[in-house]
Amino acid sequence: MICQFMLMVFVIMPNLDKFDIAILKCLQEDARATNVEIAEKVNLSPSPCLRRIRNLEKLGVIRRYTADIDRKEVGLGLTVFVEFKVARHSKENSEAQQAALLAIPEIVSCFLISGTADFLAEVVVEDLSAYERLLTETLLTLPNVTDIRSNFAIRSIKTHGPLKLPEGSG
């Protein structure tokens, strides 16, 4: 007798309608917009608009509000994309590597990736000397790292672009 099992995975996605999507688009454009301004743009009255925003926050769709700071204006003129290859793949080693990467303030984004490397980190520092110090004193001492490749950004074309949101239902 052949038994077949079907595993069905359900991803719980919030049911976003056209108003929720419109609110998210407004907030991506200007997170400092007032509730009244957003309500006007999405054709809602302020109370339901605020309820929707609070619900999007509660659901984790809106994770936080932040300022987009010009890196060069604050003296951080070098962006480096760093690929890390690690040895001895295991859950414990991966968790240790992730914790170590999270603890480095110069790493502004980091991804577990497939391909020739295991992790890809975006590093922002003052200049090449600062990166050299970070590389030799910190990155090369990370657990289980067998190879590090650095790719230097010559110029930023687009950073922190808004997400292309799907059309909402209803």
C-alpha positions as a LaTeX table, in Angstrom:
\begin{tabular}{lrrr}
\hline
Residue & $x$ (\AA) & $y$ (\AA) & $z$ (\AA) \\
\hline
Met1 & 0.00 & 0.00 & 0.00 \\
Ile2 & 1.38 & 3.37 & $-0.96$ \\
Cys3 & 0.66 & 6.21 & 1.38 \\
Gln4 & 0.96 & 9.74 & 0.20 \\
Phe5 & 1.11 & 12.70 & 2.46 \\
Met6 & 0.58 & 16.22 & 1.35 \\
Leu7 & 2.10 & 18.94 & 3.43 \\
Met8 & 0.31 & 22.20 & 3.00 \\
Val9 & 1.98 & 25.31 & 4.28 \\
Phe10 & $-0.15$ & 28.33 & 4.84 \\
Val11 & 1.52 & 31.68 & 5.09 \\
Ile12 & $-0.62$ & 34.02 & 7.08 \\
Met13 & $-0.73$ & 37.17 & 5.05 \\
Pro14 & $-2.72$ & 40.11 & 6.18 \\
Asn15 & $-5.59$ & 40.77 & 3.82 \\
Leu16 & $-4.57$ & 44.18 & 2.55 \\
Asp17 & $-7.16$ & 46.12 & 0.63 \\
Lys18 & $-6.74$ & 49.13 & $-1.63$ \\
Phe19 & $-6.89$ & 51.53 & 1.33 \\
Asp20 & $-4.14$ & 49.67 & 3.23 \\
Ile21 & $-1.93$ & 49.66 & 0.13 \\
Ala22 & $-2.59$ & 53.36 & $-0.47$ \\
Ile23 & $-1.67$ & 54.12 & 3.16 \\
Leu24 & 1.56 & 52.14 & 2.83 \\
Lys25 & 2.45 & 53.97 & $-0.37$ \\
Cys26 & 1.89 & 57.32 & 1.36 \\
Leu27 & 4.04 & 56.31 & 4.31 \\
Gln28 & 6.84 & 55.11 & 2.00 \\
Glu29 & 6.75 & 58.51 & 0.35 \\
Asp30 & 6.71 & 60.46 & 3.61 \\
Ala31 & 6.67 & 58.68 & 6.97 \\
Arg32 & 6.25 & 62.05 & 8.69 \\
Ala33 & 2.93 & 62.77 & 7.00 \\
Thr34 & 0.17 & 63.37 & 9.50 \\
Asn35 & $-2.77$ & 61.06 & 9.80 \\
Val36 & $-5.01$ & 63.82 & 8.39 \\
Glu37 & $-2.74$ & 64.22 & 5.33 \\
Ile38 & $-2.70$ & 60.47 & 4.72 \\
Ala39 & $-6.46$ & 60.20 & 5.20 \\
Glu40 & $-7.01$ & 62.92 & 2.58 \\
Lys41 & $-4.72$ & 61.22 & 0.07 \\
Val42 & $-6.40$ & 57.82 & 0.45 \\
Asn43 & $-9.96$ & 59.14 & 0.63 \\
Leu44 & $-10.73$ & 58.07 & 4.19 \\
Ser45 & $-11.74$ & 60.05 & 7.21 \\
Pro46 & $-9.00$ & 60.41 & 9.86 \\
Ser47 & $-10.40$ & 57.94 & 12.43 \\
Pro48 & $-10.62$ & 54.89 & 10.13 \\
Cys49 & $-7.29$ & 55.84 & 8.59 \\
Leu50 & $-5.61$ & 55.89 & 12.00 \\
Arg51 & $-7.23$ & 52.54 & 12.92 \\
Arg52 & $-5.83$ & 51.03 & 9.74 \\
Ile53 & $-2.34$ & 52.41 & 10.41 \\
Arg54 & $-2.40$ & 51.05 & 13.98 \\
Asn55 & $-3.57$ & 47.68 & 12.66 \\
Leu56 & $-0.76$ & 47.61 & 10.06 \\
Glu57 & 1.70 & 48.33 & 12.87 \\
Lys58 & 0.17 & 45.62 & 15.08 \\
Leu59 & 0.36 & 43.07 & 12.24 \\
Gly60 & 4.03 & 43.91 & 11.68 \\
Val61 & 3.45 & 45.20 & 8.14 \\
Ile62 & 4.77 & 48.57 & 9.32 \\
Arg63 & 7.81 & 47.65 & 11.40 \\
Arg64 & 9.16 & 51.08 & 12.30 \\
Tyr65 & 9.54 & 54.67 & 11.26 \\
Thr66 & 13.03 & 55.93 & 10.53 \\
Ala67 & 15.02 & 58.82 & 9.06 \\
Asp68 & 16.93 & 58.39 & 5.79 \\
Ile69 & 20.29 & 59.99 & 6.59 \\
Asp70 & 22.71 & 61.05 & 3.88 \\
Arg71 & 25.77 & 58.90 & 4.58 \\
Lys72 & 28.30 & 61.28 & 3.08 \\
Glu73 & 26.89 & 64.27 & 4.97 \\
Val74 & 27.65 & 62.50 & 8.26 \\
Gly75 & 31.13 & 61.41 & 7.20 \\
Leu76 & 30.36 & 57.85 & 6.10 \\
Gly77 & 31.66 & 57.95 & 2.54 \\
Leu78 & 32.44 & 54.29 & 1.85 \\
Thr79 & 29.99 & 51.46 & 1.26 \\
Val80 & 31.37 & 47.95 & 0.94 \\
Phe81 & 29.46 & 44.79 & 0.08 \\
Val82 & 31.19 & 41.96 & 1.91 \\
Glu83 & 30.70 & 38.28 & 1.10 \\
Phe84 & 31.46 & 35.76 & 3.84 \\
Lys85 & 32.03 & 32.08 & 3.26 \\
Val86 & 31.90 & 29.94 & 6.38 \\
Ala87 & 33.11 & 26.44 & 7.22 \\
Arg88 & 31.28 & 23.64 & 8.96 \\
His89 & 27.69 & 24.42 & 8.10 \\
Ser90 & 25.34 & 23.69 & 10.95 \\
Lys91 & 22.47 & 25.40 & 12.66 \\
Glu92 & 24.64 & 26.32 & 15.65 \\
Asn93 & 27.44 & 27.75 & 13.48 \\
Ser94 & 24.94 & 29.71 & 11.38 \\
Glu95 & 23.32 & 31.16 & 14.51 \\
Ala96 & 26.74 & 32.09 & 15.94 \\
Gln97 & 27.71 & 33.75 & 12.67 \\
Gln98 & 24.44 & 35.67 & 12.51 \\
Ala99 & 24.80 & 36.87 & 16.10 \\
Ala100 & 28.36 & 38.02 & 15.43 \\
Leu101 & 27.30 & 39.91 & 12.28 \\
Leu102 & 24.37 & 41.55 & 14.09 \\
Ala103 & 26.75 & 42.86 & 16.75 \\
Ile104 & 28.83 & 44.88 & 14.25 \\
Pro105 & 27.38 & 48.41 & 14.00 \\
Glu106 & 29.09 & 49.14 & 10.67 \\
Ile107 & 26.97 & 46.39 & 9.06 \\
Val108 & 23.75 & 48.14 & 8.05 \\
Ser109 & 22.16 & 45.17 & 6.27 \\
Cys110 & 22.99 & 41.50 & 6.06 \\
Phe111 & 21.57 & 38.51 & 4.22 \\
Leu112 & 21.96 & 34.74 & 4.32 \\
Ile113 & 22.42 & 33.95 & 0.63 \\
Ser114 & 22.89 & 31.09 & $-1.79$ \\
Gly115 & 25.74 & 30.95 & $-4.26$ \\
Thr116 & 29.47 & 31.20 & $-3.78$ \\
Ala117 & 29.17 & 32.92 & $-0.38$ \\
Asp118 & 27.01 & 32.24 & 2.66 \\
Phe119 & 26.38 & 35.78 & 3.91 \\
Leu120 & 26.32 & 39.16 & 2.19 \\
Ala121 & 26.72 & 42.25 & 4.35 \\
Glu122 & 26.46 & 45.94 & 3.50 \\
Val123 & 29.12 & 47.79 & 5.47 \\
Val124 & 29.20 & 51.58 & 5.80 \\
Val125 & 32.35 & 53.27 & 7.12 \\
Glu126 & 34.18 & 56.58 & 6.88 \\
Asp127 & 36.87 & 55.60 & 4.39 \\
Leu128 & 39.23 & 52.86 & 3.21 \\
Ser129 & 41.38 & 53.09 & 6.36 \\
Ala130 & 38.30 & 52.57 & 8.53 \\
Tyr131 & 37.32 & 49.54 & 6.45 \\
Glu132 & 40.83 & 48.12 & 6.72 \\
Arg133 & 40.64 & 48.39 & 10.54 \\
Leu134 & 37.19 & 46.77 & 10.58 \\
Leu135 & 38.36 & 43.99 & 8.28 \\
Thr136 & 41.55 & 43.14 & 10.17 \\
Glu137 & 40.32 & 43.69 & 13.73 \\
Thr138 & 36.75 & 42.41 & 13.46 \\
Leu139 & 35.64 & 40.69 & 10.28 \\
Leu140 & 38.63 & 38.35 & 9.96 \\
Thr141 & 38.10 & 37.23 & 13.56 \\
Leu142 & 34.48 & 36.12 & 13.06 \\
Pro143 & 33.72 & 32.47 & 13.89 \\
Asn144 & 34.14 & 29.89 & 11.11 \\
Val145 & 34.94 & 32.43 & 8.37 \\
Thr146 & 37.02 & 30.82 & 5.62 \\
Asp147 & 36.87 & 33.55 & 2.98 \\
Ile148 & 35.93 & 37.21 & 2.77 \\
Arg149 & 35.41 & 39.11 & $-0.49$ \\
Ser150 & 34.94 & 42.88 & $-0.52$ \\
Asn151 & 33.17 & 44.81 & $-3.27$ \\
Phe152 & 33.41 & 48.58 & $-3.05$ \\
Ala153 & 30.54 & 50.79 & $-4.16$ \\
Ile154 & 31.75 & 53.47 & $-6.54$ \\
Arg155 & 28.54 & 55.47 & $-6.49$ \\
Ser156 & 25.04 & 54.96 & $-5.09$ \\
Ile157 & 22.42 & 54.88 & $-7.81$ \\
Lys158 & 19.40 & 53.92 & $-5.70$ \\
Thr159 & 19.17 & 53.13 & $-2.02$ \\
His160 & 16.16 & 52.63 & 0.20 \\
Gly161 & 13.76 & 52.69 & $-2.73$ \\
Pro162 & 10.10 & 52.18 & $-1.96$ \\
Leu163 & 8.70 & 48.68 & $-2.29$ \\
Lys164 & 6.55 & 48.01 & $-5.34$ \\
Leu165 & 3.41 & 47.06 & $-3.50$ \\
Pro166 & 0.75 & 44.79 & $-4.98$ \\
Glu167 & $-2.67$ & 46.17 & $-5.73$ \\
Gly168 & $-4.98$ & 45.75 & $-2.76$ \\
Ser169 & $-8.15$ & 43.74 & $-2.86$ \\
Gly170 & $-11.53$ & 45.43 & $-2.86$ \\
\hline
\end{tabular}
